[in-house]
C-alpha cells in the first residue's frame, strides 16, 4: 500500500515539475532534452499512454546522461515487446546486461540482474548459458529480490 501511495504522489505530481524550458508545455516531447533527471519518470508515463517515440527518446537520453538503470529496464521492455519499435530480443537483453553490471542505489540493478539471468538461462536474445544465468539469478536473490528466489526454486535449484 505504501508503494502505491508513493507512486501515486510522484506520478500525479509530475506536471508540477518544470522540464527546464521557458514554456509551460507539459507534453512528453518537451522533456526529451531536459537536463532534469525527473524526466526519466516521464518516460514511463509517455510509454504507458502510448507515446512510444517520446518514451524511447527520454529513456535513451536518461541512459546516455546518467547511465540510468530504471530507463534501461523500461527501454528493454519496449524492445522486448516491440511497442512502437521493431522487436529486438537481442537489444532488450543487452540493455538488461548493462543494467545488471551497475549498482544503483534504488535497487533497479537487482531487477536487471534477475531479468538478465532469466534471459541467459532461457536463451532469450542471447546464446543460452544456464550456468551464467544461475549466477546472475543467485546474485539477485542474495540481494533480496524475491522474484529471483522464486525463479531459482521453479527451475529446481536452491536459492
C-alpha positions as CSV (number, residue, x, y, z in Angstrom):
1,X,0.0,0.0,0.0
2,X,2.9,2.4,0.9
3,X,4.4,1.9,-2.6
4,X,1.1,2.7,-4.2
5,X,0.8,5.9,-2.3
6,X,4.3,7.0,-3.1
7,X,3.9,6.1,-6.8
8,X,0.5,7.9,-7.0
9,X,2.0,11.0,-5.4
10,X,5.0,11.1,-7.7
11,X,3.1,10.3,-10.8
12,X,0.4,12.8,-10.1
13,X,3.0,15.4,-9.2
14,X,5.0,15.1,-12.4
15,X,3.2,18.0,-14.1
16,X,4.3,20.3,-11.3
17,X,7.9,20.0,-12.2
18,X,9.5,22.1,-15.0
19,X,11.3,20.5,-17.9
20,X,13.7,23.3,-17.7
21,X,12.3,25.2,-20.7
22,X,10.7,28.6,-20.8
23,X,7.3,27.4,-22.0
24,X,4.5,25.8,-20.0
25,X,4.4,22.9,-22.4
26,X,3.6,19.8,-20.5
27,X,3.9,17.4,-23.4
28,X,6.2,14.5,-23.1
29,X,8.2,15.8,-26.0
30,X,9.1,18.9,-24.1
31,X,11.0,16.7,-21.6
32,X,13.2,14.8,-24.1
33,X,16.1,17.3,-24.0
34,X,15.6,18.3,-20.3
35,X,18.7,18.1,-18.1
36,X,16.4,17.3,-15.1
37,X,16.6,13.6,-14.0
38,X,12.9,13.5,-13.1
39,X,12.3,13.2,-16.8
40,X,13.1,9.5,-16.7
41,X,9.8,9.0,-14.9
42,X,8.1,10.9,-17.7
43,X,9.4,8.2,-20.0
44,X,7.3,5.7,-18.1
45,X,4.2,7.9,-18.3
46,X,4.8,8.5,-22.0
47,X,5.1,4.8,-22.7
48,X,2.0,4.0,-20.6
49,X,0.0,6.5,-22.6
50,X,1.2,5.1,-25.9
51,X,3.6,7.8,-26.8
52,X,6.4,5.3,-27.6
53,X,8.5,7.8,-29.6
54,X,8.8,10.2,-26.7
55,X,9.3,7.4,-24.2
56,X,12.1,5.9,-26.2
57,X,13.8,9.3,-26.7
58,X,13.5,10.1,-23.0
59,X,14.9,6.7,-21.9
60,X,17.7,6.8,-24.4
61,X,18.7,10.3,-23.1
62,X,18.5,9.2,-19.5
63,X,20.8,6.3,-20.2
64,X,23.2,8.5,-22.1
65,X,23.3,11.2,-19.5
66,X,23.1,9.2,-16.2
67,X,23.5,5.6,-17.1
68,X,20.0,5.2,-15.6
69,X,19.1,1.6,-14.9
70,X,15.4,2.4,-14.5
71,X,15.5,3.7,-18.1
72,X,17.4,0.6,-19.3
73,X,14.8,-1.7,-17.8
74,X,11.9,0.2,-19.4
75,X,13.6,0.6,-22.8
76,X,14.4,-3.1,-22.7
77,X,10.7,-3.9,-22.2
78,X,9.8,-1.7,-25.1
79,X,12.2,-3.6,-27.4
80,X,11.2,-7.0,-26.0
81,X,7.5,-6.3,-26.7
82,X,8.0,-4.3,-29.9
83,X,5.9,-1.4,-28.7
84,X,6.4,1.3,-31.3
85,X,9.7,-0.2,-32.5
86,X,10.9,-3.3,-34.3
87,X,11.0,-6.1,-31.7
88,X,14.6,-6.9,-30.7
89,X,15.2,-9.5,-28.0
90,X,19.0,-9.1,-28.6
91,X,18.9,-5.3,-27.8
92,X,16.5,-5.9,-24.9
93,X,18.8,-8.4,-23.3
94,X,21.8,-6.1,-23.9
95,X,20.1,-3.3,-22.1
96,X,19.4,-5.7,-19.1
97,X,23.1,-6.8,-19.2
98,X,24.1,-3.2,-19.0
99,X,21.8,-2.6,-16.1
100,X,22.9,-5.8,-14.3
101,X,26.5,-4.5,-14.4
102,X,25.5,-1.4,-12.5
103,X,25.0,-0.9,-8.8
104,X,22.4,1.8,-8.4
105,X,21.1,3.0,-5.0
106,X,17.5,2.5,-5.9
107,X,17.8,-1.3,-6.5
108,X,16.9,-1.3,-10.2
109,X,20.2,-3.1,-10.9
110,X,18.9,-6.1,-8.9
111,X,15.8,-6.2,-11.2
112,X,18.1,-6.0,-14.2
113,X,20.2,-8.9,-12.8
114,X,17.2,-11.0,-12.4
115,X,15.9,-10.4,-16.0
116,X,19.4,-10.8,-17.4
117,X,19.7,-14.1,-15.5
118,X,16.4,-15.3,-16.9
119,X,17.5,-14.3,-20.4
120,X,20.7,-16.2,-20.1
121,X,19.1,-19.3,-18.6
122,X,16.4,-19.4,-21.3
123,X,18.4,-18.1,-24.2
124,X,16.2,-15.1,-24.8
125,X,18.1,-12.7,-27.1
126,X,21.4,-14.2,-26.2
127,X,23.1,-17.6,-26.6
128,X,21.7,-19.8,-23.8
129,X,24.1,-20.2,-20.9
130,X,22.3,-21.8,-17.9
131,X,25.3,-21.6,-15.6
132,X,25.8,-17.9,-16.1
133,X,22.1,-17.4,-15.8
134,X,22.0,-19.1,-12.5
135,X,24.9,-17.0,-11.2
136,X,23.0,-13.8,-12.1
137,X,19.8,-15.2,-10.6
138,X,21.5,-16.2,-7.4
139,X,23.2,-12.8,-7.1
140,X,19.8,-11.0,-7.5
141,X,18.3,-13.5,-4.9
142,X,21.1,-12.9,-2.5
143,X,20.5,-9.2,-2.8
144,X,16.9,-9.8,-1.7
145,X,15.0,-9.9,-4.9
146,X,12.1,-12.3,-4.3
147,X,11.3,-12.9,-8.0
148,X,14.8,-14.3,-8.4
149,X,14.5,-16.6,-5.5
150,X,11.1,-17.9,-6.8
151,X,12.6,-18.4,-10.3
152,X,15.5,-20.4,-8.9
153,X,13.1,-22.7,-7.0
154,X,10.9,-23.0,-10.1
155,X,13.9,-24.4,-12.1
156,X,14.6,-26.9,-9.3
157,X,17.5,-25.3,-7.5
158,X,18.1,-24.0,-4.1
159,X,18.4,-20.2,-3.9
